[in-house]
Every structure is written in C-alpha cells, then in structure tokens.
C-alpha cells in the first residue's frame, strides 16, 4: 500500500505552522502535555503520542498520516490501553476531516478492511466464532461502525 507522508518529519507541529497557544496559557496538565508534543520533531512521535494528539484532534492533517504509516505494518499496535487503540482513534476521526482528505480516507478504508480480514482469519483459526477476540478493544468495533457510516456518506 505504502502511504507517503508529505511534510518534513524533522519539523515539529509548531514548526509546521500548527496554531498552538503558548505553554503559560494552559490551565491543565493534559493541555500542557499536548503542547509539549507539538514541539517534538514529528518523526519522533511514537504510537502513544500520536494517539494522544489524534484523540484531541490536534493537527489531524499531520498526525493522521503519521499514525497510518505506523499502522501499515500492524493495525492492532497498542499505543496505550489495548491493542488496536491507535487504529480506533483514527477510525473515530471526525467526518469533516475525511471529507476534506479523501485520499487519506481511501487509504484508511483499505487498511481497516485488511485489519478486519486479518482479525476474522485469526478468529477462525482460534475457533472464536463471532466473539470479539481479546487482542482488540470493544471500542474498535464501535469505531469501525462509525467509520462505516462515514463511508456510506462519502461514496
């Protein structure tokens, strides 16, 4: 498949022009952490950092492609709570983002389809029937349904 990230990953989100308030304007720890992540070169953002930024819809034009590139090899990578949590966050990205960035949506659609196929094959091999396997969180299926609804609207 091969997703090409189309910006300089040696630059931070702040350097890429993402509007972020100065650290002294933050009232809580979460916001301060997000600002700190915005100052790190994007190539150094790992799955956990991308999960935090994506969940808060921070610079999705940059964080979604970085996350998708990481998910290509393993769509069920565990960033924080459970396997597949980063993919879940990507699937829960607001519909407006996908409407504006159709190529990323199409890539995500293929990635999600391949992930579901792999999950189905593994479930069959392990004799799990229709039971959601223990290596993916329940929220993955909810996110998949959310993304499916977007798919219906964008076709």
Secondary structure, DSSP 8 states (H G I E B T S, - for coil): ------S-TTSBTTTTT-----GGG--SHHHHHHHHHHTSBGGG--HHHHHHHHHTT-SHHHHHHHHHHHHTT-TT-BSSSSBTHHHHHHHTS-HHHHHH-HHHHHHHHHHHHHHHHHHHHHHHHTT-TTS--TTS-HHHHHHHHHHHHHHHHH-
